[in-house]
Amino acid sequence: MAPPGGLGYNAGNLGILMTAVQPLADSAAGDRLARRNAVILAVAQALAGGNSTVVITTGGLIGAAMAPDPGLATLPVTGYVVGMWAGTLPVGLLARRFGRRFAFQTGTACGVLAGLIGYVAILQASFALFLLSTVLAGLYAAAHQAYRFAAADTASEGFRPKAVSWVMAGGVFAGFVGPQLIIFTKDMWPPYLFAATYVGQALVALLSAAVLAFVRIPTPPRRGATGTRGRPLGEIARQPRFVVAVLCGVASYALMNLVMTSAPLAMVGCNHSVTDATLGLQWHVLAMFLPSFFTGNLIARFGPERVIGAGLTLIAASAAVGLSGLTVGHFWVGLVLLGLGWNFGFVGATTMVTQCHRPEERNTVQALNDFLVFGSMVVASFASGNLLSTFGWAAVNQVVFPFIAVAGAALIWLATKGRPRAV
């Protein structure tokens, strides 16, 4: 017996079914593109991350040899962070006007220049020129720090934490690329320590540019679905969720940078070798990015707040280990815990930021987040050298605890308010 309404009834049901299935199909299609982009960006992250490792590992050591004052030894690392901070808003503007790929390729051009100028600076023993090199390296870092947001652009809400996590996982390979580049090239052109390292860094940046040529991310709309240009930035920035996300991102990244910048100098100052310091940074970078293979799943299951809380706890634990001894083992264990804590804290905070904006607002909001986070790193990296030279390694670790307490309290406050619906 035919159902009531005959063909009209069946067509109606089919229409309802198609209406229900279409969002799922669109999501699946979007996630296919998101997976492709995430893989490409993960490879680019692996190559670009070597830039950061080279500057952070060698910057303080080269600075100690060139700087007119021991307290300025970490100034090259501060220059790197200043470049990263100064580059966040321009990278967001370029991405909004010309697309993500153009912004990222501009960053890789800065990376190539950073390596070549760093090479010349070492040959001429020019501290000023070396500072210029590290600032350009920071501009490159500002671009590749945005890879994680780019991976989320074409992803559905369910896949978004995993897309971010996949790109961060590319840093696992950066943990090998950077340190091994240093170890194999540092003595290649005696007596110019690290000269060949910076040439190698420029070549790796060129390779990263070739990989980025394959990324496909549509330019975001200037207006939303209703024809609006998006909310005022001040309104978005006042959201409690955005405020806490930025605060936790600042705590995770600034404290990690504070301790990591001083660690190689502290190890050499404790009569450990440059190779020990470099390997310590290698284990640290691996710990920073290796959890990214499952951090996205943890966030999807437990929520970003709990994952961030675990990260802040691990950062505090790393400071406790740093205060308990000065052996190679203490440094290495502390750096590994620091890397793990950074991963949970920063990936979780990044995911929270993506829940605070609409598509037409994403570049502006993400650039503001990175501007604030990396601005705090400028202070942390500069303070790191002064803290170490004036008060010692113990003071560097003691500073961690009050900032973790403030960020943790804000996170608990947000959790008690309940999680709002994502924008």
N, C-alpha and C positions, 0 to 999 in steps of 0.2 A: 504493500500500500504506500502510495507516494505521500511524503510529508506535506503538511498544510502549506499552501502557497506555491507548491511546485518548484519550478526553476528559480523563481524569484527568491524563495526561501533559501535554496542552496547558494545562490549568488550572494545573498546577504551574509550567510555564515562564512562564505569564502572571503568576503570583504573584511569581516570582523577578524578572521584568522590572519589575513595578510597584514592588517593593521597591528595585530599583536606581535607578529613575527618580524615585521620590518625593522623595529629598533634593534632586535637581536642580530639581524643580518647586517645592519649598518655598523653595529658594535664590532662584530666579527671582522668585517672588512677593514674597519679602522684599526683594529688590533693587528691585522696582518701587516699593514703599513707600519704600525708602531713597533712591531717585532723587528721588521727589516731595519728601520731607523735605529732602534736600540742596539742591534748588533753592530752596525756601522759606527755608531757613536761610541760603543764600548771599545772597538779597535782603536779609534782615534784617541779615546781617553787613555788607553794603554800607552800610546806613543807620546801624547802630550804630557802625561803624568811624569815622564822621564825628565822633562824640563824642570818641574817643581823639585824633584829629588836632587837634581844636579845643583840647583841654586841653594837649596836649604842645606845640603850636606857640605858643599864647598864654600858657600858664601861667607860663613863665619871664619873658616880657616884662612881663606884668601884675605878677608878683611883684617884678621889679626896680623897678617904679614904686611899689609899695605897701610892700614889706618894710622893716623898720627897719634891716636890715643887708644889705649886698650878698651876703654868704655865704648868705643865706636866700632868694635870688631863685628858686631851683628848688624851694623848699619846697612850692609848690602842686602841682608835678608829683609830688613825694614823697607829698603827701596823696592824690593820685589813685592812686598805686601802693599806698599803705596801704589805701585803700578796696578796691582790687581783691584785695589779699592777704586782708584781713579778710572779704571776701565769699565767698571760694571754698568754705569749709566750710559756711556757711549755704545757699549755692546748691545744694550737693550734698545737704544734708539736706532742703531743700524739694522737690528733684527726686525724692528717694527716697520721700517721704511723700505728695506731692501730684501728682507728675508733672513732666516737663520744662517743659511749656508754662506751668504756674503759676509755676515758678521764674523762667522767662525774662520773663514779664509783670511780675513783681515787680521785676525788674531795670530794665525800661523805665520803670516808675514812678519809680525813683530817678533815671533819666536825665532825665526831665521836670523833676523838682525841682532837679536839678543846674543845668540851664540857667536856670531862673527865679531861683534863689538867686544864681547867678553874675551875672545881670543886675543884681539889687539891690545886690550887693557892689560892682560897678563904679560904680554911681550914687553910692553912699555912701563910696566909697574905703575899704572895710573889708577889711583883709587877713585878719582872722579869719573873716569871713563868706565870703570867697572860698575860704579853705581848706576850709570846710564844703562848698562847692559842688564842689570837686575831689574830696573824699572820696566824696560821693554819686555823682559821675561814675565813680569807681573801683568802687563797688558795681555800677553798671550794667555796667562792663567785665567784672567777675567773672562776670556772667551771660552776656554775649555771647561771652566766651572759651570757655564750655562748649558753644557751638553746634557746634564741631568734633567733640566727643565724641558729642553728640546725633545727629549725622549717621551715626555708626558704629553706633548702637544697633540699628537694624533691618537692617543690611547683612551680607551674607555675608563670610567672611574675605577672599575674592578682591576684593570690591568695596570693602572697608573703607578702604584707603589712598586710593582715588579719591573716596569720599564725604567723607573729611576734607579732601582737596585741593579739592573743589568748593566747600565752604563757605569755605575760606581764599581761594579765588579771588574770592569776593564782596568781599574787601578791595581788589581792583583798583578797583572803583567807589568804595569809601570813599576811595581815593587822590584821587579827583576831588571827591567830596561835601564832605569836610572843608576842604581848601585853598580851593576855590572859594567855599564858604560864608564863609570868613574874608575873602577878597579882596573879595567883593561887599558885605559888611556891616560891615567894620571901621570905616569912616568914616561910616556911615549916620546916626548920631545924635551929631554933634559937640557938646561936646568929649569925649564919653564913648567913647574908643577901645574897640572890641570889645563894647560893650554889646549892640548888635543881633545880634552873632554868637551870643551865648549864648541869646537868645530864639529864634533860628533853630535852634540845637541842640536846644532843648526841643521844637520843632515836628517836627523830624526823628525824635526819639525817639517821639513820638506816632504817626507814620507807621509806624515799625518795629513798634510794638505791634499795629497793624492787620494787618500782614503775618503776625506770629507767631500770630494767631488761627487760621490755616489749617494749622499744623503738627500732625501726628498721630504721637505716639510713645507706645507703651504703657508704663505704669508697670512698672518691673522687678519680678520676683518677689522676695518676701522670702526664699524658700528655693530651693535648687537642685533639679535633677531627682531627686536622691537624698533630698530632704527636709532637707538640711543648710542652715545659714544662711551658708555660706561660710567660708573660712579666716580665722583671726585676722589683723588688719591688719599686725601685726608680722611674721608669717610671710611675707606677700606682699611687704612692704617690704624684706625681707632677700634677695629674689631678686637675683642679680647683674644680670640683665637690667633689672630695675626700677631698681636703683641707678644703673646707667650711663645709662639713659634720663632719669632725673631730673637727673643731673649734666650731661648734654648739653643738656637743656632749660634748666637754670639758666644754663649758659655762653652759650647762644644768646640767651636773652631778656635776662638781666641785662646782658651786655656791649652788646647792641644798645641797651638803654635808657640805659646809662651814656653812650654816645657821642651818641645821638640827643637826649637831654635837653639836653646842653651845646651842641650844634651851632648852634641858632638864636641863642643868646647869644654864642657865639664869632664867628659871622658878623657880627652887628651890632657887636660889639666890634672887628672888623676893618674897620669902615666900609662894610660891605655893607648894602643896604637891607632893610627888613622884608619887602618883596615877594620879594627874592632868597632870604631865609631861608625864607619860606613855600613858594616854588616848590621849594627844595631838599628840604623835608619832603615835598612832593607827589611828587617823583621817588623819594624814599626809600620812601614808602608804596606807590607803584606797584611798586617793585622787591620790596617785601616780599610782595606778593600776586599779582602777575602770573605768576610761575612756577608758581603753584598749578594752572594749567590742565594742567601736565604733570608736576608733582612726584609725584603719585600713581602715574603710569605708571612714572616712574623708580624709585620705591620698589618697585613690583611686579616690575620687571625686575632691579634690581641689589641690592635689599635696603636696609633703613633704615640699616644701618651705613655703607655707602659714601656714601649721600646725606648723612648727617650729617657725615661726614668732609669732603666737599666744602664743606658749609656752614661748618664751622669754619675751613677754609682761606680762604674768601672773607671772613670776618670779620677774620681776621688781615691779609689784603690791604687791607681798608678802613682799618685802623689805619696800615698802611705808607703809604698814599696821604695820610692825614691828617697824617702827619709830614713829608711831602715838600713842602708848600707851603700858602699861605693864600689863594689866589685863589678866586673863586667856583667855577671849574672843579674845583679840588681838593676843595672841600667837597662839591660835587654828586656827583662820581665816588665819593668815599669813602662818601657816604650811600647811593648806589645799590648798591655792593658790600656794604655793611652790610645793606641790605634783602634782597638775594639770599641772603647767608649765613644770615640769620635764618630765611628761608623753608625752606631745605633742612634746617637744623639743627632747627628747631622742629617742622615737619611730620614729619620723620623720628623725632624723639623722641616725639611724640604717638602715632605708629603703634606704636612699641615699647611704650608703656604699654598700649595696647589688647591687646597680646599677653601681658600679664602677669596678667589677671584673668578671672574667670568672669562670666556675666551678672548673677548676684545680688550680685557684689562691685563692679560697675563704678562706681556713683556714689561709693562710699566711696573707692575707689582713685584715681579720677580727681580727686576733690576733694583728696586728700592730695597728689597730684602738683602740682596747681595751687597749693596752699597753700605747698609748698616752693619752686616756681619763682617765684611772685610775692613770696614772702617775701624772696628774694634780690634782687628788683627794688627793694624798699624801701631796702635798703642801697645799691644801685647808684645810684638816683636821688638819694638824699640826698648820697652821696659825690660825685656829679657836679658839683654846684654848688660844693662846697668845693674840689674838685680844680681846677676851672676858675679860680675867683677867687684861689686861693692859689698854684698852680703853673703854670697856663696850659693851653692847648689841647693842647700836646705831651704833658703828663703824662696827660691823659685817654686819649690813644691808646696810650701806653706800657703802661698797666695791662692792656690787652687781652691781650698776648702770654703772660704766665705762666698765666692762666686757660685760654686756648686749649690750651696745652701739657698741662695737667693733664687736661682733658676729652678731648683727642686720645689721650693715653696710656691712659686708661680704655677708650676705644672700641676701640683696637687690642687691648688685653687681652681684651675681650669677644669680639672677632672670632676671636682665636686659640683660644677655648674652644669655638667652634662654636655655631650657632644651634639652641636647643632647640625642641621642638615647641610650637606655640602652645597656650595654655590653652583 
